Amino acid sequence: MCELCMKHGAGGKWYLNARHYSNEIVEKYNLRDFLMEQYTNFEQMQVRPVMGFNGVGLGYRVRIPIIGRIIKGFAERMLTSTNPPTNPFRAEGHIGQVVPLEDAVAILEHCAAEPIIEKNCMCRFMSRGIEEACCINFGVMSEIIDKLPRFIPEKEKYHLTRREAVERITAHNKKGYIGTIWFGPFPYINNLCSCASPECAGIRPRVDYGIKSIFKAEYVIEAHADKCTGCRACISLCQFGALSWSWTLKRVIVDQEKCYGCGVCRHACKHGALSLIPRDSFPGFDGEY
Amino acid sequence: MKGKTKISIDYARCGESGRVDPRTCGICLRVCGPAVFLLHQPLGAVEENPYKPRQWRVTAVHLSLCTRCMKCVELCPEKAVTVTW
């Protein structure tokens, strides 16, 4: 179990703890105003200075000895902050985790608060200028998005029933988008995203700069040597480069160190050679998320 | 890669006061493999309707990931991008 589950999971996974989806939290921390302010100015987050620093050229800054480590530590402390959120212009308490399709469906079926919507992904918009509806929001977030026209998809129906939401997330996952669930801000969960690297502003700090902005899933992928036929279809779906082809063995091998446990590669395998196993069951990875 | 890459965008040509709206052009955003650029509202912009902002500009944020391929410089219709190192 990851750090977040230990602290906020109530004995299970943190994102399956229904308390984090309740409206009580919204009222307690006055999150309506906070989220409205945050999402009105969302795209500015990376260029707005925080303690005198903004995100421009962050990659160079984290490479500086000592100072780089201080910046990383500060960023991680901000992201995993459990204090009541105060500044909507910072990504305070906005920490997430990769979830495989089964857990994403469980979230939508059992935990997500009504109303459920699917909005345009802001990460794809701010890094590519492309509007693609694939971000599922619930609870108060849905009411906020109703007021922000740039996040509302033009063509598709965006207010969804629970069943429609499950259908959409399944379709995105099969395309190869990574399911991720986010505290935004802690302790409220309102985002179930279908991310793509390098556009995703949440995955990017970890992959490119080594800032732990997202936790790996509670699972890792395992490739069964006997079932793999060597078609290599799964390799193209992995966004983290965890799957590779072994010319010697004539089968796909997994680098579990790189695997985030999103499980999208399973959709490519027609022979059932890929399956998710709990990360805990790997003694070497226990505690590494 | 040796040295630090600097990417500057001439906002007189592209952006909130320029001729081109980066939301409709967006060539630099899409041509860049590592997605170095960010499309955002200018800081401190005064909007008629803050929920529906009309002013947008492009800034190169993830400079350390730039491979200096110069595609953004070549393809920018307004010649607003300069890459130096």
Interface residues (C-beta under 8 A of the other chain):
Chain A: T40 N41 E43 Q44 Q46 V47 R48 G55 V56 G57 L58 G59 Y60 R63 F125 M126 S127 R128 G129 I130 K147 L148 P149 R150 P198 E199 R204 D208
Chain B: K4 P22 R23 G26 L29 R30 P34 A35 F37 L38 L39 H40 Q41 L43 P50 Y51 K52 P53 T59 A60 V61 H62 L63 S64 L65
